[in-house]
Amino acid sequence: MSTVPVLFRHLVDDASMFPPGNLPLPDAVAAHHAHLQSAYADLVGPFVCTDQDLMKVAEAARSGETPLRVSVVVSGGAGGIEPVVRWGDRSKDVVVTAVEVRLRDEDDLSRNALRVVRACDDCFDEEMAYVEVGMDGAWERALDVVADAGYAAKLRTGGLDAALFPSAQQVAAFITACLDREVPFKCTAGLHNAVRHTAADSGFEHHGFLNVLLATRASLDGANQDELVHLLENRNGGELASRASGLTEDQAASTRRWFTSFGSCSIDEPRADLIALNLLEG
């Protein structure tokens, strides 16, 4: 039986090669294998790499007993999707579970989204696409395209610049828009910790993954935008932990059906926060 509660199972995608972690590729793959052999293995999602690193990741994973499950960040837009999927189909060392694609043409996001979903339709079997629609321009129309195709969305919740951190109002709007369209979503960057906080080194306002989980649950339960913003801005870890502990397994599972995971350059940081909040066994 898993020691990881339903609310947190496979919540943290292993993006240890990405900033600010920047773990060297061989070390990142070895560390991922170690996580998967640990008592908290069910906390960990797939290994995240770029399309440029995919072959090197497969080579580093070759000694593993089972193929490495990877989610691939595609840097070349719609045209880069099929090569990744086809290469993954032929590989014995990795299984491409998902591709992650950022829409870059802000003048016509919906047309860009249409190119991406058509490329996915042409080559997908069991894979999932996470389309990063952004929060500028006609992002909601792009999200309509993703919804019609049955794929998922991706929200950037931080990075190495303050401008990359969306406001609580923007995150609330994104959650609501996804749920209104029945679109699952993942988050990426800046979400290493459970509770909203101000980073001591940069002064950036970081969202908490526990805040996002609970805001998703609240939205499913009919909360309005102001209530979601209040949850997303809550810095009281004890209060948030108590609320999370009070969810039934069915509520936790339905929350995770929509907020599927977040990419983190550290597995240890979110795990340590959950242990400190008595939400995960040490």
C-alpha positions as CSV (number, residue, x, y, z in Angstrom):
1,M,0.0,0.0,0.0
2,S,1.3,3.5,-0.9
3,T,2.4,5.8,1.9
4,V,1.6,8.8,-0.4
5,P,-1.9,10.2,0.0
6,V,-4.1,10.3,-3.1
7,L,-3.9,14.1,-3.3
8,F,-0.1,13.9,-3.9
9,R,0.4,10.8,-5.9
10,H,2.6,11.4,-8.9
11,L,2.2,15.1,-8.3
12,V,5.8,16.2,-8.8
13,D,7.3,15.8,-12.3
14,D,11.1,15.5,-12.1
15,A,12.5,18.5,-13.9
16,S,15.8,18.4,-12.2
17,M,17.8,19.3,-15.4
18,F,16.0,22.6,-15.7
19,P,16.8,26.0,-13.9
20,P,17.4,26.7,-11.2
21,G,18.4,23.1,-10.4
22,N,20.4,22.5,-13.5
23,L,21.5,19.0,-12.5
24,P,23.8,17.4,-15.1
25,L,22.0,14.9,-17.2
26,P,23.7,11.7,-15.9
27,D,23.2,12.8,-12.3
28,A,19.6,13.8,-13.0
29,V,18.7,10.4,-14.5
30,A,20.5,8.5,-11.6
31,A,18.7,10.6,-9.0
32,H,15.4,9.9,-10.7
33,H,16.0,6.2,-10.6
34,A,16.8,6.6,-6.8
35,H,13.5,8.5,-6.2
36,L,11.6,5.7,-7.9
37,Q,13.2,3.1,-5.6
38,S,12.3,5.1,-2.5
39,A,9.5,4.9,0.0
40,Y,8.0,8.1,-1.5
41,A,8.2,6.8,-5.1
42,D,4.5,7.5,-5.6
43,L,5.1,11.2,-5.1
44,V,7.2,11.3,-8.3
45,G,5.9,11.8,-11.9
46,P,7.8,11.3,-15.1
47,F,11.2,12.6,-15.9
48,V,11.1,15.9,-17.8
49,C,13.6,16.7,-20.6
50,T,13.9,18.7,-23.8
51,D,13.6,17.1,-27.2
52,Q,17.3,18.1,-27.7
53,D,18.3,15.9,-24.7
54,L,15.9,13.0,-25.3
55,M,18.5,10.7,-26.9
56,K,21.1,11.4,-24.3
57,V,18.5,10.7,-21.6
58,A,17.7,7.4,-23.2
59,E,21.4,6.5,-23.3
60,A,21.8,7.4,-19.6
61,A,18.7,5.3,-18.7
62,R,19.8,2.2,-20.7
63,S,20.9,0.3,-17.6
64,G,17.5,0.6,-15.9
65,E,15.3,-2.5,-15.4
66,T,12.3,-0.8,-17.0
67,P,12.1,2.0,-19.6
68,L,12.2,5.6,-18.2
69,R,8.9,7.4,-18.4
70,V,9.6,10.9,-19.9
71,S,7.6,14.0,-20.6
72,V,9.4,15.9,-23.4
73,V,9.5,19.7,-23.7
74,V,9.3,20.3,-27.5
75,S,11.4,23.3,-28.5
76,G,10.5,23.4,-32.2
77,G,6.8,24.0,-32.1
78,A,4.3,21.8,-33.9
79,G,6.8,20.5,-36.3
80,G,8.9,19.0,-33.5
81,I,6.2,16.8,-32.0
82,E,6.1,13.9,-34.4
83,P,9.9,13.3,-34.4
84,V,9.8,13.0,-30.6
85,V,6.9,10.6,-30.6
86,R,8.2,8.4,-33.4
87,W,11.6,8.2,-31.8
88,G,10.0,7.3,-28.5
89,D,8.0,4.6,-30.2
90,R,11.2,3.0,-31.4
91,S,13.2,3.3,-28.2
92,K,13.6,0.5,-25.7
93,D,15.0,2.8,-23.0
94,V,12.3,5.5,-22.7
95,V,8.6,5.8,-22.9
96,V,7.3,9.2,-24.0
97,T,4.2,9.7,-21.9
98,A,3.6,13.3,-22.9
99,V,4.9,16.3,-24.9
100,E,4.9,19.9,-23.6
101,V,4.6,22.7,-26.2
102,R,4.6,26.4,-25.7
103,L,2.5,28.6,-28.1
104,R,4.7,31.4,-29.3
105,D,2.7,33.3,-31.9
106,E,0.9,35.7,-29.6
107,D,-0.7,37.4,-32.6
108,D,-2.7,34.3,-33.5
109,L,-2.6,31.9,-30.5
110,S,-5.6,29.9,-31.6
111,R,-4.2,29.2,-35.1
112,N,-0.9,28.1,-33.4
113,A,-2.8,25.9,-31.0
114,L,-4.6,24.3,-34.0
115,R,-1.3,23.4,-35.6
116,V,-0.1,21.8,-32.4
117,V,-3.2,19.7,-31.8
118,R,-3.3,18.6,-35.4
119,A,0.3,17.5,-35.2
120,C,-0.5,15.5,-32.0
121,D,-3.6,13.9,-33.6
122,D,-1.4,12.7,-36.5
123,C,1.0,10.7,-34.3
124,F,-0.3,10.1,-30.8
125,D,-1.4,6.8,-29.4
126,E,-1.5,6.9,-25.6
127,E,0.5,10.1,-25.2
128,M,-0.8,13.4,-23.7
129,A,-0.1,16.9,-24.9
130,Y,0.3,19.8,-22.5
131,V,-0.1,23.1,-24.4
132,E,1.2,26.2,-22.7
133,V,-1.2,28.9,-23.9
134,G,0.2,31.7,-21.7
135,M,-1.8,34.4,-20.1
136,D,-1.6,37.1,-22.8
137,G,-3.5,37.8,-25.9
138,A,-6.4,35.5,-26.9
139,W,-5.3,32.7,-24.6
140,E,-8.8,31.6,-23.8
141,R,-9.6,31.0,-27.5
142,A,-6.4,29.0,-27.7
143,L,-7.6,27.0,-24.7
144,D,-10.9,26.4,-26.6
145,V,-8.8,24.7,-29.3
146,V,-7.0,22.5,-26.8
147,A,-10.3,21.6,-25.1
148,D,-12.0,20.6,-28.4
149,A,-9.0,18.3,-29.2
150,G,-9.1,16.6,-25.8
151,Y,-5.6,17.6,-24.7
152,A,-4.3,19.4,-21.6
153,A,-3.0,22.8,-20.7
154,K,0.1,24.0,-19.0
155,L,0.6,27.1,-16.8
156,R,4.0,28.8,-16.2
157,T,3.9,29.8,-12.5
158,G,7.4,31.3,-12.2
159,G,10.9,31.4,-13.5
160,L,14.1,33.4,-13.3
161,D,12.4,36.7,-13.8
162,A,9.6,38.4,-11.7
163,A,7.6,38.9,-14.9
164,L,7.2,35.1,-15.3
165,F,5.2,34.8,-12.1
166,P,1.5,35.3,-12.7
167,S,-0.7,37.0,-10.2
168,A,-3.1,35.1,-8.0
169,Q,-5.9,36.7,-10.1
170,Q,-4.4,35.2,-13.2
171,V,-3.9,31.8,-11.7
172,A,-7.5,31.8,-10.5
173,A,-8.7,32.8,-14.0
174,F,-6.6,30.0,-15.6
175,I,-8.0,27.4,-13.2
176,T,-11.6,28.5,-13.8
177,A,-11.1,28.6,-17.6
178,C,-9.6,25.1,-17.6
179,L,-12.4,23.6,-15.4
180,D,-15.1,25.4,-17.4
181,R,-13.8,23.6,-20.5
182,E,-13.0,20.3,-18.8
183,V,-9.3,20.7,-19.6
184,P,-6.7,19.1,-17.3
185,F,-3.7,21.2,-16.6
186,K,-0.2,21.0,-15.1
187,C,2.0,23.8,-13.8
188,T,5.7,24.5,-14.3
189,A,8.4,26.6,-12.7
190,G,8.4,28.4,-9.4
191,L,6.2,26.0,-7.6
192,H,8.7,24.0,-5.5
193,N,7.1,24.8,-2.1
194,A,3.8,23.8,-0.7
195,V,2.7,27.3,0.6
196,R,2.8,30.7,-1.0
197,H,5.8,32.7,0.1
198,T,8.2,35.5,-0.7
199,A,11.6,34.1,-1.8
200,A,14.4,35.4,0.5
201,D,17.0,35.5,-2.2
202,S,15.0,37.1,-5.0
203,G,12.0,38.7,-3.4
204,F,9.8,37.0,-5.9
205,E,6.3,36.0,-4.8
206,H,6.1,32.2,-5.3
207,H,2.8,30.4,-5.5
208,G,2.4,27.2,-3.4
209,F,1.4,23.9,-4.9
210,L,-0.9,23.2,-2.0
211,N,-2.6,26.6,-2.6
212,V,-3.2,25.6,-6.3
213,L,-4.5,22.2,-5.3
214,L,-7.0,23.7,-2.8
215,A,-8.0,26.4,-5.2
216,T,-8.7,23.7,-7.9
217,R,-10.8,21.8,-5.3
218,A,-12.7,25.0,-4.3
219,S,-13.4,25.8,-7.9
220,L,-14.8,22.4,-8.5
221,D,-17.0,23.0,-5.5
222,G,-18.4,26.2,-6.9
223,A,-16.2,28.9,-5.3
224,N,-16.1,32.3,-7.0
225,Q,-12.9,34.1,-8.3
226,D,-12.5,36.1,-5.1
227,E,-12.5,32.9,-3.0
228,L,-9.9,31.3,-5.3
229,V,-7.7,34.3,-5.0
230,H,-8.0,34.3,-1.2
231,L,-6.9,30.6,-1.2
232,L,-4.0,31.2,-3.6
233,E,-2.8,34.1,-1.4
234,N,-3.1,32.2,1.8
235,R,0.3,31.9,3.6
236,N,-0.9,29.9,6.6
237,G,0.6,26.5,6.1
238,G,-1.3,25.0,9.1
239,E,-4.6,26.2,7.8
240,L,-4.0,24.9,4.3
241,A,-2.7,21.6,5.6
242,S,-5.8,21.1,7.7
243,R,-8.0,21.8,4.8
244,A,-6.1,19.3,2.6
245,S,-6.3,16.7,5.3
246,G,-10.1,17.1,5.4
247,L,-10.6,16.1,1.8
248,T,-12.0,12.7,1.2
249,E,-10.2,10.3,-1.2
250,D,-12.8,10.9,-3.8
251,Q,-12.4,14.7,-3.5
252,A,-8.6,14.3,-3.7
253,A,-8.9,12.1,-6.8
254,S,-11.2,14.4,-8.6
255,T,-8.9,17.4,-7.8
256,R,-6.0,15.5,-9.3
257,R,-8.0,14.6,-12.4
258,W,-7.7,18.2,-13.3
259,F,-4.6,19.5,-11.7
260,T,-2.4,16.6,-12.9
261,S,1.1,17.6,-11.7
262,F,3.7,20.3,-11.6
263,G,7.3,20.3,-12.8
264,S,10.0,20.9,-10.2
265,C,13.7,20.9,-10.4
266,S,13.7,19.4,-6.9
267,I,11.8,16.4,-5.5
268,D,13.2,16.9,-2.1
269,E,11.9,20.4,-1.5
270,P,8.2,19.6,-2.0
271,R,8.6,16.4,-0.2
272,A,10.2,18.2,2.8
273,D,7.3,20.7,2.9
274,L,4.7,18.0,2.9
275,I,6.5,16.2,5.8
276,A,6.8,19.4,7.7
277,L,3.0,20.0,7.3
278,N,2.3,16.4,8.4
279,L,0.8,15.6,5.0
280,L,3.4,12.9,4.1
281,E,5.3,10.4,6.2
282,G,8.9,11.2,6.8
